[in-house]
Amino acid sequence: MNKIKKRFTVALILMVGFVISCKDLEELNINPNGVDPAIADVNFLLPTIQTNTGQTIYSIGFGTFSGVMQHTQHTGWAGGHNNYEWNSLSHSWNGYYSILMNNNEYFNKAVKGDYTFHEGVARIMRSYVFGLITDIWGDAPYKDALKAELGADYFRPAFDPQQEIYRGILADLDTANTLLSKSASEYKNIVSKQDVVYKGDASKWRKFANSLALRYYMRLQAKEPSFAEAGIKKMADNPVQFPLITVAEDDANISFPGTSEGVSNPLNTVYDTDPAGAYMRVKLAKTLVDVLREYDDPRLAVWADKIEIPLVLVQGSGIDRIVEGKREVSQDIVSAFEETNAMKVDFDPEYAGVPVSHSRVQIFNMNNANSAQGTVNPHASHLNSRYKKTTDPFVLMRLISACETNLILAEAAYRGWIPGDPAEYYADGVRESLKAWGVGNDFDNYITRVPYGGLESIIEQKWIASWTTAQEAWFDWRRTGLPDLKTGPSAIRPVLPIRWYYHTNDEVEKNRANVEAAVERLEATPYQGTDQTKNSAWSKMWVLQGTGKPY
């Protein structure tokens, strides 16, 4: 996945023709083969910022956090994805701050040119990326970040407390809502084709700003419930002043152009022809598939292909044969496999997800045809074949959705924070997710199988709908403990992780005093294990401290 991500990034930079690279801590060096940011038109910066953000979301939401939230498992090179084998060299925020550097240039140009549309968008994108950073790591450079050109005082920026970062994000989004509230004719210098999210539509960006604010108010539900309630109530009571994304047609999505290797869906098998390539390594997880099967969820067929060779249990002994495209096996063969491998066989004729955090996941369902790492398993569910293509209408970089907005409102109504029936908001959220995945016509039947049942049903549907954006399910799980996910036998801790480590080379060594101060503000848990300090994936950041969640 890392190799694919690098190819994608390089191609995007070449396509847009803009890059900033640090020569050293005292000087910004402009790429002689790119466009000087000092003279670049503001519109040239926008697609780089948007697409790199989208790429980041796709990478983590369909990568690491998809494993944590048990949407997918890897059947090759699986330690980090399946078992949370993370450490202080596993994840760096350098790429996130690189996006913010470009966005800062975009913001400054917008302010200088009095381009209020661009300033509003810049504030949204700044909020989005800083939000990811603090959600994932905790305290981080914020107020003094991105200021190295001002001198040595900013080479090692202080880490702002997470609470202050969240407050800053919400203030930025409130300003963006105001900036984007004008009529279309009042904005200048918009080049619609350079906006790969909303084609220069300020009204949709305004909805994005407010929906993102709604997300962050609810992020604070367990830590600062009164503040979260007041913020959500303010928005829900004033839909004209604070319009939201409530229909899937307004979802903030970015398509993969698919015209070359670097701008294609990273899992495609057109350019990545390795039999053990990225697509081949990803399988659907049993946790998700079992729930989707229970509800006869129409999204399952959009996300997964049917099993190539189903297993059929037959009477007799010593039977293991292929008959008319099915593999017939007797109970003695099944029992021997299950006892030897501590893994249950799944006889569903259409879809079967692999067990989570299991050391022998590649041989799930008695796979003896291609038992090497990262290869085809004819007895398990593979990703839908659409993920083999370079581009597809449903394979998108998804930033925020109407489903999420409606389900946040459902939770707010459930908590008594806003008026209205939580069941109606819940149904709206489910409907918009089905529409987003092209199965909206199934809503009437589906909703009878998943009736509103309080908070558990709301969070479960958010968890399902966060397919390819599993980081949002992770953030919800941390504050609610829902869904009640269990680790598998190979997980390196008995509970799921709750943050990424500060990176030794990119963060600790370059800014040690400030990192150590931030680490001291973390709260150790009983699951720290072999970690030598509170810089652990099982330490609680501010937003979780004192909440009793997730453990």
Sequence and secondary structure as in RCSB ss.txt:
>XXXX:A:sequence
MNKIKKRFTVALILMVGFVISCKDLEELNINPNGVDPAIADVNFLLPTIQTNTGQTIYSIGFGTFSGVMQHTQHT
GWAGGHNNYEWNSLSHSWNGYYSILMNNNEYFNKAVKGDYTFHEGVARIMRSYVFGLITDIWGDAPYKDALKAEL
GADYFRPAFDPQQEIYRGILADLDTANTLLSKSASEYKNIVSKQDVVYKGDASKWRKFANSLALRYYMRLQAKEP
SFAEAGIKKMADNPVQFPLITVAEDDANISFPGTSEGVSNPLNTVYDTDPAGAYMRVKLAKTLVDVLREYDDPRL
AVWADKIEIPLVLVQGSGIDRIVEGKREVSQDIVSAFEETNAMKVDFDPEYAGVPVSHSRVQIFNMNNANSAQGT
VNPHASHLNSRYKKTTDPFVLMRLISACETNLILAEAAYRGWIPGDPAEYYADGVRESLKAWGVGNDFDNYITRV
PYGGLESIIEQKWIASWTTAQEAWFDWRRTGLPDLKTGPSAIRPVLPIRWYYHTNDEVEKNRANVEAAVERLEAT
PYQGTDQTKNSAWSKMWVLQGTGKPY
>XXXX:A:secstr
 HHHHHHHHHHHHHHHT  EEEEETTEEEE TTS  TTTS HHHHHHHHHHHHHHHHHHHHTTHHHHHTTSEEES
SS HHHHH    TTS  SHHHHHHHHHHHHHHHHHHHHT HHHHHHHHHHHHHHHHHHHHHHSSEE TTTT GGG
 GGGSS  EE HHHHHHHHHHHHHHHHHHT S GGG  S  GGG TTTTT HHHHHHHHHHHHHHHHHHTTTT H
HHHHHHHHHHHT TTTS    SGGG EEEE   SSGGGS TT TTT   TTSHHHHEEEBHHHHHHHHHTT THH
HHHB   SS EEEESSSS EEEETTEEEEEHHHHHHHHHHHT      SS   B TT TTGGGGGG  SS STT 
  TTS BB GGGGSS BTTBEEEEE HHHHHHHHHHHHHTTSSSS HHHHHHHHHHHHHHHTT GGGHHHHHHHS
   SHHHHHHHHHHHTTT HHHHHHHHHHH  S     TT SSSS   S    IIIIITTSHHHHHHHHHTSB  
TT TT SSS STTSB GGGTTS    
